Each structure stands twice: as C-alpha cells, then as structure tokens.
Amino acid sequence: MHARRTIAVLAAATAAALSLAGCSTAAPDESGSSAAADGTFPVTIEHAFGETEIPAAPERVATWGWGSTEAALAVGVVPVAMAQQAYGADADGVLPWVADELDELGVETPTILTDDGEAPPYEELVEAAPDVILAPYSGITEEQYELLSEIAPTVAYPDEPWTTPWRETVTIVGTALGKADEAQDVLEDLDAELAAQAEAHPELDGQTIAAVWDVGGTSTSTRRRTRAWSSSPRSASRTRPPSPSSPTATRRSTTR
C-alpha cells in the first residue's frame, strides 16, 4: 500500500502559536475507499447525544464540520463526501492541503456538502450514500443528529459543539474507522513535528496567544468564546484551535 504523510505547521508572524493540519493517506481501493476491516468491529462511540454503533468497517465515509476530513485522510481513508469550508478554502470550499493531498493521490475531489451555517444538507448526504457520518468537531444539534442517524450511523462531538480538541478529533475518527493504531501514529508524528518546530524557534518558548471568535446561537445574541494556547512543546500538543484553516473564525452553532 502506498502511504504518504504530510504535516503542515502554520506559524503566524505576529503570534507565538502553531496551527497544525496533518495528512497521511493511502490510495483508495476499487470500492472508492481505503478503509479496510481489521477485526475491530463493531465499534461503539459515546458522544453528547448518546452512543453510536458502527457495525463494520466503513467503506463510504462522509465528514462534517472541521477536522474530520483531515483526520480521515490522516489514517488513510478518502471520504466520499466532505463539508464545504469557508475559511482559507478555494472557490469550491476545499482547503489547500486537502486539495493537494487529493491531487497527490490522483483521486477526484469528493462530493462537497453545502454548509449554509444552519443545518447539514440531508438530501446531499442521502445521495452520497455514506455508511458513516463523522462530525466530532461540529455544531450539529440533537435534532440534526437524529436526522443524520437516519441516513447513516453518525458520530457527534463528545461534549459541547465546536470544542473537541484536535487530538481527540483524530482519535475519534481513527476509532470510528477501525484505524486506532494509525491515529496514534499520526498524533506521535504531529508531536514530533511540534517539538522540532519549538526547538527551531526557541524565541517562542513560553509565549501564549488567545484566539477569540463569535459563535451565534438560536437567539439574536452572540456568545464569544476564547481559547488560549502556549507555544511550549507540551502544551502545544494539547492545543484547541478553532479551525485548522484559521486561528480566528466566526461560526454559527446551535446548542441543545
């Protein structure tokens, strides 16, 4: 199996923070997916709305929200459908490192799922016919989760919308796809890259950045969220960036 690992470390000139996007991919098989059964199924994943059982290794994966597309690619699975991205993406809603990875693999761009900031595009998902929907870093409501679950087993966020740490996103996606070992490898590689970058830039040691972005709710009021993270190697590995494409973003989310 051909495998390639790309780790992009984005450093802002005026901020001592690192934002990571990791991709490690394998070419899809004849079924259109590189996921393969490895004896780990069924898998049950607990989340904010209960638990989801995935009976067999998914062959048609849909990703929703942030990070799950990159996480799926990182463990060797090419989604059949992925969420449109607004920040740092091209005209089609595809992030540059995702586009580069798909080009490198020589595969067509998956179906781009329209994101209007309100609700998932159910009809588009039905047409894509996924056998799992991964949304561990998203803002889906319980009602939306129930509707998505009628299409395919759906994995939501473990606690609150738009707050899942990137490390946990990678782990959840890897587990859902039967790729837990591969997910752990990705995290270890990212940690090594973070440590290397920290060593290369000692002037950033101990520096901290706060990212503030607005998250709208069902009312006219807007909640402001703040995340702070340090550039030191240990704390950097626990960073919770709001988006892999932008350290400061505005998103709309509905909480239950």
NORHU-V129922 format. One record per backbone hydrogen bond with DSSP energy under -1.0 kcal/mol. CO is the residue of the C=O (numbers start at 1). NH is the residue of the N-H. E is the energy in kcal/mol with one decimal. If there is no record, write none. Layout:
# NORHU-V129922
CO,NH,E + CO,NH,E
This chain:
# NORHU-V129922
4,25,-2.2 + 6,23,-3.4 + 8,21,-1.6 + 10,19,-1.9 + 15,17,-1.4 + 19,10,-2.3 + 21,8,-2.2 + 23,6,-4.5 + 24,76,-1.3 + 25,4,-1.6 + 29,32,-2.1 + 33,29,-1.6 + 43,54,-3.6 + 45,52,-2.5 + 47,50,-1.9 + 50,47,-3.0 + 52,45,-2.8 + 54,43,-2.4 + 60,131,-3.1 + 60,132,-1.0 + 61,80,-2.5 + 61,81,-1.3 + 62,134,-3.0 + 67,71,-2.5 + 68,72,-2.4 + 69,73,-2.5 + 70,74,-2.4 + 71,75,-1.2 + 72,77,-2.7 + 73,76,-1.6 + 80,111,-2.1 + 81,63,-2.1 + 82,113,-3.0 + 90,93,-2.0 + 93,85,-1.8 + 94,90,-2.2 + 95,99,-2.6 + 96,100,-2.5 + 97,101,-1.7 + 98,102,-2.4 + 99,103,-2.3 + 100,104,-2.5 + 101,105,-1.9 + 102,106,-1.1 + 102,107,-2.0 + 111,82,-2.8 + 113,84,-2.5 + 120,122,-1.5 + 121,125,-2.1 + 122,126,-2.6 + 123,127,-2.2 + 124,128,-1.8 + 125,129,-1.3 + 132,62,-2.2 + 133,155,-2.7 + 134,64,-2.8 + 137,66,-2.5 + 138,162,-2.0 + 141,145,-2.6 + 142,146,-2.3 + 143,147,-2.0 + 144,148,-2.8 + 145,149,-2.4 + 148,151,-1.4 + 148,152,-2.2 + 153,133,-2.6 + 155,135,-2.6 + 157,48,-2.9 + 160,163,-1.1 + 165,169,-2.2 + 166,170,-2.2 + 167,171,-2.1 + 168,172,-3.0 + 169,173,-2.4 + 170,174,-2.5 + 171,175,-2.5 + 172,176,-2.6 + 173,177,-1.7 + 174,179,-3.9 + 175,178,-1.4 + 179,183,-2.5 + 180,184,-2.1 + 181,185,-2.1 + 182,186,-2.2 + 183,187,-2.2 + 184,188,-2.3 + 185,189,-2.4 + 186,190,-2.5 + 187,191,-2.5 + 188,192,-2.2 + 189,193,-2.3 + 190,194,-2.7 + 191,195,-2.5 + 192,196,-2.2 + 193,197,-2.5 + 194,198,-2.6 + 195,199,-2.3 + 196,200,-2.0 + 197,201,-1.2 + 201,204,-2.0 + 202,205,-1.6 + 204,207,-2.2 + 207,231,-2.2 + 209,229,-2.2 + 211,227,-2.5 + 213,225,-2.5 + 214,251,-1.9 + 215,223,-1.7 + 216,253,-2.6 + 221,217,-1.0 + 223,215,-2.8 + 225,213,-2.0 + 227,211,-3.5 + 229,209,-2.2 + 232,236,-2.6 + 233,237,-1.2 + 235,238,-1.7 + 236,239,-1.7 + 251,216,-1.4
